[in-house]
Amino acid sequence: MKTMLRAFYAKPLAISLIAALLTISSLVAPAEAMFIPAAPGENTSAQPHLSADRTMDLARIEAVLESKVVRQKLMDYGLSPDEAMARVNTLSDQQLHELAAHSDSVQAGGDAVGLFFGLIIVGLLAVLLVFLVQGRIEVK
């Protein structure tokens, strides 16, 4: 281990890794969000001939808006559930479908399944590393 730290490439490698990490961590862009614009003159909910896709999309969005977490977030932003549905009703069919498609990914605490699989992969890599270097590294 000590011979590895004294190697000719140890210091430049450490400096370049630190520089790369600092560069990558400084390139984070801010998150931006905004409300759905309300156009009162374009209310399409009054149309009697709603397409089946639009009806299904509206049902999916209503189910998401009825969620306790989403309702609380809307209230925090000063928007009642009725006002939110009024704004949703003003969307075009394409916008409504896009919103309904992305509404499935709304989760309160994030995706725990991804974290679980990530931890399993890291654990398996650690076991593999220990298996591969078994008996090859000596600590004096």
C-alpha positions in Angstrom: 0.0 0.0 0.0 2.8 2.4 0.9 4.6 1.6 -2.4 1.5 2.5 -4.3 1.3 5.9 -2.5 4.9 6.6 -3.4 4.4 5.7 -7.0 5.2 8.5 -9.6 1.6 8.7 -10.7 -0.1 8.9 -7.3 0.1 12.7 -6.8 -0.9 13.7 -10.4 -3.7 11.2 -10.3 -5.1 12.5 -7.0 -4.9 16.1 -8.2 -6.6 15.4 -11.6 -9.4 13.5 -9.8 -10.0 16.3 -7.4 -10.0 18.8 -10.3 -12.5 16.7 -12.3 -14.8 16.3 -9.3 -14.8 20.0 -8.6 -15.5 20.8 -12.2 -18.3 18.3 -12.5 -19.9 19.4 -9.2 -19.8 23.1 -10.2 -21.9 22.5 -13.4 -25.2 21.8 -11.7 -28.0 23.8 -13.3 -30.8 25.1 -11.1 -34.2 23.4 -11.2 -37.0 25.5 -12.6 -40.7 25.1 -12.5 -43.8 27.2 -13.2 -47.6 27.0 -13.0 -49.7 25.8 -15.9 -50.9 28.9 -17.7 -54.7 29.5 -17.4 -56.5 30.7 -20.5 -60.1 31.3 -19.4 -61.4 31.7 -23.0 -60.2 28.3 -24.1 -62.0 26.0 -21.7 -62.5 22.8 -23.5 -64.3 21.0 -20.6 -67.6 22.4 -21.8 -67.4 20.5 -25.1 -69.9 17.7 -25.1 -67.9 15.5 -27.5 -64.8 14.7 -25.4 -62.6 12.0 -26.9 -62.1 8.8 -25.0 -58.4 9.5 -24.7 -59.0 12.9 -23.2 -61.6 11.4 -20.7 -59.1 8.7 -19.7 -56.3 11.3 -19.3 -58.6 13.5 -17.2 -59.4 10.6 -15.0 -55.7 9.8 -14.4 -54.9 13.4 -13.6 -57.9 13.7 -11.2 -56.7 10.6 -9.4 -53.2 12.2 -9.0 -54.8 15.5 -7.8 -56.8 13.6 -5.2 -53.6 12.3 -3.7 -53.0 13.8 -0.2 -49.4 14.8 -1.0 -50.2 16.5 -4.2 -53.2 18.3 -2.7 -51.0 19.6 0.1 -48.4 20.8 -2.3 -51.0 22.7 -4.3 -52.3 24.3 -1.2 -48.8 25.3 -0.3 -48.5 27.1 -3.6 -51.9 28.8 -3.0 -53.9 26.7 -5.5 -57.0 24.9 -4.6 -57.9 21.5 -6.2 -60.8 23.1 -8.0 -58.5 25.8 -9.5 -56.0 23.1 -10.5 -58.7 21.1 -12.3 -59.9 24.3 -14.0 -56.4 24.9 -15.3 -56.1 21.3 -16.4 -59.3 21.6 -18.3 -57.9 24.4 -20.3 -55.1 22.3 -21.7 -55.0 21.0 -25.2 -55.4 17.2 -25.9 -51.7 16.8 -26.5 -50.7 18.8 -23.3 -53.2 16.8 -21.3 -51.9 13.5 -22.6 -48.3 14.5 -21.8 -49.3 15.6 -18.3 -51.2 12.3 -17.7 -48.2 10.3 -19.0 -45.8 12.1 -16.6 -48.3 12.0 -13.6 -47.4 8.3 -13.0 -43.9 9.3 -12.0 -45.1 11.5 -9.1 -44.1 10.0 -5.9 -43.8 11.4 -2.4 -40.4 10.2 -1.4 -38.8 9.3 -4.7 -38.3 6.0 -6.3 -37.2 3.5 -3.5 -36.9 0.7 -6.0 -34.0 2.4 -7.8 -32.2 3.0 -4.5 -32.7 -0.6 -3.5 -31.3 -2.0 -6.7 -28.4 0.5 -6.6 -27.5 -0.7 -3.1 -27.6 -4.3 -4.2 -25.3 -3.5 -7.2 -22.8 -1.7 -5.0 -22.9 -4.6 -2.5 -22.3 -7.1 -5.2 -19.4 -5.1 -6.6 -17.8 -4.9 -3.2 -18.1 -8.7 -2.8 -16.6 -9.2 -6.2 -13.7 -6.8 -5.5 -13.0 -8.6 -2.2 -13.1 -12.0 -4.0 -10.8 -10.8 -6.8 -8.1 -9.3 -4.5 -8.4 -12.0 -1.8 -4.9 -12.6 -0.4 -3.2 -10.2 -2.9 -3.1 -7.1 -0.6 -0.9 -7.2 2.5 -1.2 -4.6 5.2 1.9 -4.4 7.3 
